[in-house]
Amino acid sequence: MKRDHEYWMRIALQEAEQALLEDEIPVGAVLVKDNELVFAEHNRTRQLQDPLAHAEKLIIDKILTSKIKYLYDYSLYVTLEPCTMCAGMMIWSRIGTVVYGAKDPKGGAAGSIYNVLRDKSFNHQPILLRGLLEEQCALLLQSFFREKRKR
């Protein structure tokens, strides 16, 4: 069965919802190859006490430990626009396609503040699709931070 971009973003949203249940910033990501789920992950910065434990970084770390050097044939779906660190990892790992949901006006490096993924100075520019299920992705983050401010 051929699954579309929206299908995979909904799986990433499920990961973000899991992060929310674990009191993590609700960002989820999935890595897909040949229309099959390879890895799913969510932010774990609090659990791991590691500010670098972003969902997409955890996924890229996992796949690269399997001795796969470049990810040209893979697609990464993430509920929040990647930061500079994650966008850099996407370039260096040669990820084929990046799809994200919500914009990150304070830290986004795929169009909001800067677009690392489109910078022609680098030797790889993945296909980039923005704003998929943007409203659902943004609402999850907004509700998380609204609750945090109430406390």
Backbone hydrogen bonds, N-H to C=O, Kabsch-Sander energy under -0.5 kcal/mol:
donor,donor_aa,acceptor,acceptor_aa,energy
8,W,4,D,-1.7
9,M,5,H,-2.4
10,R,6,E,-2.1
11,I,7,Y,-1.3
12,A,8,W,-2.0
13,L,9,M,-2.4
14,Q,10,R,-1.8
15,E,11,I,-1.7
16,A,12,A,-2.2
17,E,13,L,-2.5
18,Q,14,Q,-1.8
19,A,15,E,-2.2
20,L,16,A,-2.1
21,L,17,E,-1.9
22,E,18,Q,-1.3
23,D,20,L,-1.7
24,E,19,A,-3.0
27,V,25,I,-2.1
29,A,41,E,-2.7
30,V,77,Y,-2.3
31,L,39,F,-3.0
32,V,75,S,-2.9
33,K,36,E,-2.3
34,D,73,D,-0.6
36,E,33,K,-1.4
38,V,31,L,-3.3
39,F,31,L,-1.1
41,E,29,A,-2.6
43,N,27,V,-2.1
44,R,53,A,-2.5
48,L,44,R,-2.5
50,D,45,T,-1.7
53,A,50,D,-2.0
54,H,52,L,-2.2
58,L,54,H,-2.6
59,I,55,A,-1.9
60,I,56,E,-2.4
61,D,57,K,-2.8
62,K,58,L,-2.0
63,I,59,I,-2.5
64,L,60,I,-2.2
65,T,61,D,-1.2
66,S,63,I,-1.1
67,K,64,L,-1.2
68,I,63,I,-0.9
69,K,67,K,-0.7
71,L,93,S,-3.0
74,Y,71,L,-2.0
75,S,32,V,-2.8
76,L,97,T,-2.8
77,Y,30,V,-2.8
77,Y,75,S,-0.5
78,V,99,V,-2.7
79,T,28,G,-2.4
81,E,102,A,-2.5
87,A,83,C,-2.7
88,G,84,T,-2.4
89,M,85,M,-2.0
90,M,86,C,-2.0
91,I,87,A,-1.9
92,W,88,G,-2.7
93,S,89,M,-2.1
94,R,91,I,-1.2
95,I,90,M,-2.2
96,G,71,L,-1.7
96,G,74,Y,-0.9
97,T,74,Y,-1.7
98,V,127,I,-3.0
99,V,76,L,-2.8
100,Y,129,L,-2.3
101,G,78,V,-1.4
102,A,79,T,-2.9
107,G,104,D,-0.8
108,G,104,D,-2.9
109,A,82,P,-3.4
111,G,114,Y,-2.2
113,I,108,G,-2.2
114,Y,108,G,-1.2
116,V,109,A,-2.0
116,V,114,Y,-0.6
117,L,109,A,-0.8
118,R,115,N,-1.1
119,D,116,V,-1.2
120,K,118,R,-0.6
122,F,119,D,-1.6
127,I,96,G,-2.8
129,L,98,V,-2.6
131,G,100,Y,-0.5
132,L,100,Y,-1.9
134,E,131,G,-1.4
137,C,133,L,-2.3
138,A,134,E,-2.8
139,L,135,E,-2.6
140,L,136,Q,-1.6
141,L,137,C,-1.5
142,Q,138,A,-2.9
143,S,139,L,-2.5
144,F,140,L,-1.7
145,F,141,L,-2.3
146,R,142,Q,-2.4
147,E,143,S,-2.1
148,K,144,F,-2.0
149,R,145,F,-2.2
150,K,146,R,-1.6
151,R,147,E,-1.4
